[in-house]
Amino acid sequence: MGTLDSYIVPLPDASGDNVSYQWHVGDDFFSAVGGTEIQEGSLDVTLRVRETSGGYALDFSFEGTVRIPCDRCLEPMDQPIAASRSLRVRLGDEPDDDGEMITVARTEPTLNVAWNLYELIALEIPLRHVHPQELCKAPLPDEDGSDDEDDAPTDSRWDALKKLINNK
């Protein structure tokens, strides 16, 4: 049994009932999925599968942290994640995923939700993720917006050019 086999959801089991699954996803999960954005993390996941008139609704809720690089210093940082998201699934003749609805073949009505779960988690990562200022190892600009490098001695030949620029 592979690492991701526990994320296979048999859809007919949800006929008439709500079926729930619970997982703890950790580093093994992120490694097995093979995504590039997240390699480490620890989240608790609940999936509720319910039958709807057009197929099935998969309601995910997850909470925990993922370890990603800081945008500023590139050192690893823990990013808290907490969200609830839904996917719509239907049975059809051929498997398909058009972005809004996942179609699963009637002949094999199961869905491995591992990649879908990974994508939902990755979508919750903010566009900009940085350490708190006191923990970041990157040099930060002073309050006036200048870096300490501006105070370093410069080649005197450039000083005349800088005066011309500053006069404009």
HELIX and SHEET records of a PDB file:
HELIX    1   1 ASP A    5  TYR A    7  5                                   3    
HELIX    2   2 LEU A   11  ALA A   14  5                                   4    
HELIX    3   3 ASP A   27  VAL A   33  1                                   7    
HELIX    4   4 ALA A  114  LEU A  123  1                                  10    
HELIX    5   5 ASP A  148  ASP A  151  5                                   4    
HELIX    6   6 SER A  156  ASN A  167  1                                  12    
SHEET    1   A 2 ILE A   8  PRO A  10  0                                        
SHEET    2   A 2 THR A 110  ASN A 112 -1                                        
SHEET    1   B 6 VAL A  19  VAL A  25  0                                        
SHEET    2   B 6 GLU A  40  THR A  52 -1                                        
SHEET    3   B 6 GLY A  55  PRO A  69 -1                                        
SHEET    4   B 6 PRO A  76  GLY A  92 -1                                        
SHEET    5   B 6 ILE A 102  ALA A 105  1                                        
SHEET    6   B 6 ASP A  96  ASP A  97 -1                                        
END                                                                             
